[in-house]
Structures are given as structure tokens and as C-alpha cells.
């Protein structure tokens, strides 16, 4: 994957994705050592498996509908909703209606590049 690190401009037409899991395409957008933006395209029924990591993460729902688990809470979220996941908390989702999630990580996810 071409590194988008420290790029001042990244046009959508130039961004490439990879399969993160079945039915999920991950596109790493712009990032620095301190911050990363990732777009995730989900097909209906695709799962973001329960996991945790040492990064603070904010997820913004661009489109679609998702059942999210964060810690011991579950909610259905849709376009315009956001979720905060502090470092170390277990979280995951199931896509109820095809959609796109925008993830912001601090610091950046080295395992994504």
C-alpha cells in the first residue's frame, strides 16, 4: 500500500483500499504519527469483530446502520452518529444496512500500514 503518511492532500480517487475482513474494505486516509483517519465500507451482515487496542478511537457513521457494542453496552447507530472508544475498551459491530464508517485514531494504527 502506498503510504499516505504526512500527505498534505489525499484525493479520494487516489485512495486505495484492502479487505479488512469478509465484507469490509478498509481505506487508510491521511495520517501522522499522532492521528489517523480510516474509512471502512461494510456490506450488510459484515462484522467488525469484538476487539480492543491501545488507541483512542472516534467512529462517525457516514451511512448505513450498525449494531455497535462498546464495553457492556449495545446500541443501533446510523448516519450522523458518533461513538467514542477509549484505549483498551472492547468494541465491535454488525452491519445492519450497508454503509460507511469513518474512524479517527490517536495515535495512528501502525498495524494498518
C-alpha positions as CSV (number, residue, x, y, z in Angstrom):
1,X,0.0,0.0,0.0
2,X,1.2,3.5,-0.8
3,X,1.8,5.4,2.4
4,X,-0.5,8.4,3.0
5,X,1.6,9.4,5.9
6,X,2.1,13.2,6.2
7,X,0.5,13.8,2.8
8,X,-0.9,17.3,2.7
9,X,-3.5,16.3,0.1
10,X,-5.2,12.9,-0.5
11,X,-7.9,12.9,-3.1
12,X,-10.5,10.1,-2.9
13,X,-9.8,9.0,-6.4
14,X,-6.2,8.2,-5.3
15,X,-7.0,6.3,-2.1
16,X,-6.8,2.5,-2.3
17,X,-8.4,0.0,0.0
18,X,-7.8,-3.5,1.2
19,X,-10.1,-6.2,2.6
20,X,-10.0,-5.9,6.4
21,X,-12.4,-8.9,6.9
22,X,-15.2,-10.5,4.9
23,X,-17.5,-7.8,3.6
24,X,-15.3,-4.9,5.0
25,X,-13.0,-2.8,2.9
26,X,-10.5,-0.5,4.8
27,X,-9.1,2.6,3.2
28,X,-6.4,4.3,5.2
29,X,-6.7,8.1,4.5
30,X,-4.4,10.8,5.8
31,X,-2.3,10.2,8.9
32,X,0.6,11.3,11.0
33,X,2.3,9.6,14.0
34,X,-0.3,11.2,16.3
35,X,-3.6,10.9,14.3
36,X,-5.1,8.6,11.6
37,X,-8.3,8.7,9.5
38,X,-9.7,5.4,8.2
39,X,-12.8,4.8,6.0
40,X,-14.5,1.4,6.3
41,X,-17.0,0.2,3.8
42,X,-19.3,-2.5,5.2
43,X,-21.7,-4.8,3.3
44,X,-24.9,-5.8,5.0
45,X,-24.2,-8.6,7.6
46,X,-20.4,-7.9,7.8
47,X,-18.9,-8.0,11.2
48,X,-16.3,-5.8,12.9
49,X,-15.2,-8.5,15.4
50,X,-15.0,-7.6,19.1
51,X,-11.5,-6.3,19.9
52,X,-9.6,-3.7,21.8
53,X,-6.4,-1.7,21.1
54,X,-4.2,0.9,22.8
55,X,-5.6,3.8,20.8
56,X,-8.4,6.2,21.4
57,X,-10.9,5.9,18.6
58,X,-13.9,8.0,17.5
59,X,-16.2,6.5,14.8
60,X,-18.5,8.6,12.7
61,X,-21.3,6.9,10.8
62,X,-21.3,8.3,7.2
63,X,-24.1,6.0,6.0
64,X,-25.9,2.7,6.8
65,X,-27.0,1.2,10.1
66,X,-24.9,-0.7,12.6
67,X,-25.4,-2.5,15.9
68,X,-22.4,-1.4,18.0
69,X,-21.1,-2.9,21.2
70,X,-18.8,-0.8,23.4
71,X,-17.9,-2.4,26.7
72,X,-21.2,-3.8,28.1
73,X,-23.5,-1.5,26.1
74,X,-25.2,-2.1,22.7
75,X,-26.9,0.4,20.5
76,X,-28.0,0.7,16.9
77,X,-26.4,3.7,15.2
78,X,-26.9,5.4,11.8
79,X,-25.8,8.3,9.7
80,X,-24.5,11.2,11.7
81,X,-24.0,9.3,15.0
82,X,-20.6,9.1,16.7
83,X,-19.0,6.7,19.2
84,X,-16.0,7.2,21.5
85,X,-13.9,4.2,22.3
86,X,-11.1,4.9,24.8
87,X,-8.0,2.9,24.6
88,X,-8.4,-0.7,25.9
89,X,-12.2,-0.9,25.7
90,X,-13.6,-3.9,23.9
91,X,-15.8,-2.9,20.9
92,X,-17.2,-4.2,17.6
93,X,-20.2,-4.0,15.3
94,X,-22.5,-5.8,12.9
95,X,-23.7,-4.0,9.8
96,X,-27.5,-4.0,9.6
97,X,-27.7,-1.9,6.4
98,X,-24.7,-1.4,4.0
99,X,-22.8,1.6,5.0
100,X,-19.5,3.5,5.7
101,X,-17.8,4.3,9.0
102,X,-15.1,6.9,9.4
103,X,-12.6,6.0,12.2
104,X,-10.2,8.5,13.8
105,X,-7.4,7.1,15.8
106,X,-4.9,8.6,18.2
107,X,-2.1,7.7,17.9
108,X,-2.1,6.2,14.4
109,X,-2.5,2.4,13.9
110,X,0.8,1.1,12.8
111,X,-0.8,-2.3,12.1
112,X,-2.9,-0.7,9.3
113,X,0.1,0.4,7.2
